[in-house]
Each structure stands twice: as structure tokens, then as C-alpha cells.
Amino acid sequence: MRKHSVIAAAVAAGALAALVAAPAQAAEYSSALKVRGIQYDALGRDYNSCSSGNTREEYLTIKNYSSTATVNLKGYVVKDAAGNRFTFTASHSLQPGDYVKLRGGRGTDSDKNNVVYRNNCNFMWNNDRDTIYLYKPSNSRADVHSYTRSGSDPDGNGYITFHK
């Protein structure tokens, strides 16, 4: 009798854990905005310089996957595993299906050209492995992806696609 009680308790605990874990996973991807892809390894030799470096060639593409809602990026935060962060401080609206490239380096943000610059000439993304976090203005997670050069980039071109 005691054996059945232990098994029943284990099954109930497992079911409860599954119920608790499911909403957290679902909430993680409930945002219309998702990380489309990342150029984590800029072409050429990495060089942190605003005047002659290649940090502008490192970028993260964020796409609005909604078919109806326009989303303003103001207040969204992008972070890496080490805690480096970028906050979208200006209004930048993404129509359904639209995207923006968040580039390193300095430049002029442009809705027309779908680009926002981090205004930081240091590389943000590691070339061997990293984790990308996208947070909503409410600080809830919109999307997250981890990558490794060897496991996520089979053609070795430094670009990884996460969502089609």
C-alpha cells in the first residue's frame, strides 16, 4: 500500500511540475516580436573601432510576427549572457511582418532602412557562443535563443536564423 502512495505522489508531483513549467515556456514566446536571426560574427577580422572597425557588420534582426498588430520597440531590451544590454529608447514602430536590424557601431537610426544603431563600437555577441534575450517594456521575456558556433552555424558564415 505504501508503495502505491509513493508512486501516486511522484506522478502527481510530475504532473504539477509539468503544469507549472508549461505556462512559463508559453509566456516566453507570447510576444509578436521575436529574434529572426543574428550576424554574431562580423565579416573580416574583429576590430572595435568606430572609424575603421567592423562592429556595424554585427547585427541582430528582430521581426514583428503578428499579422495584425503594429509594435513599438520603445522600451524593449536586448541582452546577452554576460549582461551587456541595449534598450530601445526611441519610438520605432514595426508594422506586421516588418523587421529591424540592431547594428553595432554608430549611425543614424532609420525606419525607412529598418535599422537602429547601438551607438557602441564594442562587439556585443560572442563568436563562440552566447545567449540572446529580448525583453518587453514590462520586463517580461519576449524571446530567448542560445547559440554555439559549432552547433548552430553549420555553414560557418557567422549568421544564424531562429524564426523564419
N, C-alpha and C positions, 0 to 999 in steps of 0.2 A: 504494500500500500504506500509506504513512504517513497519507494522508487517512482511510482506514478506521479506523486505530488511534486517531486523534484523535476521530472520531465515536463509536467504541465507548467510549472513555474518558469522553466527555461524557455518553453515555447511562447508563453505569454510575454516574457521579457523580450524575446526576439521580435515578436510582433509589435510590441510597444516601441522598441528601438527603430524598427522599420517605419512606423507611423511618424515618429519624431523626426527621423532623418529625411523623409520624403519632402515635407514642406520646405526644409532648408535648401535642398537641391533645387526644387522648383522655383523658389523665390530668387535664387541666384541668377536665373536666366529669364526672369519675368519682364525684363526691360526690352523696349523696342530697339534700343541701341546695343550693339554688340561689336566686339573686335572682329573685323573682317579678316585682317592679316597684318603681318609685321615684316618690315625690312630691318631685321635685327643686326645684320652685318652689312654696313655700308660698303659699296664697291671701292676697291683700292685699299691702300694702307691707311688704317685708322689714324687720324690726326686731329686733335682737339684744338682747332683754331678757327675763330670767326672769319678771318680774312682769307686763309688758304686751306683750311681743313675740309673734311668731308662729312661733318655731322649733319648737314642738311640732307644727306642721302640716306640717313637712318630715319624711318618713319613708321608710324602706327596708323592703320586705316580703321576708322570707326564708321559703321554704317547704320542707318535707320532701317530696320527690317519691317517696320509697320507698313501696312498697305493703306492706312488712312490718316495716321497722326503725324503732325509736324512736331519735332522735338528740339527744344532749345538746349544747346550744350552748356550754357552758363551754369556754373556750379558743379558740373561733372568733374571728377578727379580720376586721373590715370596714375597708377603707382607700379613700381617694380618690387621684386622680392627684398631688395636692400632698403626699401623705404623712400627711394627717390620718387618725387611726385610732381605732377603738373596739374594745376587747376585751371579750367576754362573760366576766365574772369569776365570775358566779354560775351555778349549775345551772339550766337552763331546758330541759326536755325537750319535743321536738316529736314527737308521735305521727305515724304515716304519714298524709300528706295535710294535716297541721296547718301553721300558719304563725305568724310573729311579726312585729310591726311594731316596728322600731327607730326610735324617735322622738327628735327633738332636744328640748332643754329638760329640765326636771326633773319628776319624777313618781314614782309607785310602780309598780315592775315587777309584772306580774300574769300568771301562767299562765292564769288564768280569762279574762282580757280580751286575751290574746295580745299583750302589749305589754312592751317593755323601753325604758327611757329612757337616753339617753346622759349625762344629768346634766351637760350642757354647753349653754349658751344661745346659742352661736355656730352659725351655719349651717355645715354640712359640705359640702353639694353645691352646685356652681356652677350658676347659672341658664342659662348659655350652652352649656357643655359640660363633661364630666367623665368619669372612668373609675371604675367601682366594682369593687373587688377583694374577694373573700371567700376567706379562708384557713382551712384546717383547723387544729386544735391542733398538728398535726405540722409546720405551716408550709408544707404543700403547697397549691397553689391548688385551691379548690373551684369557683369560678365567676368570670367577669370579663365586664363589659359597658362599652362606651363609648357615650356619647350626645351629641347636639347638639340644641339647641332646634329648629333649622330642619330637621334631617334625621331626628330620631327621634320628634318630638311633633307629628304633622300637625294635630291639633285644637287645639294650643296651650294645653291645660289644665294643663300642668306635671306631668302623670303619664305615665309610660311603662311598659308591660308588656313583660317579656322572655320569660318562660316562662308558658305557660297553665296 
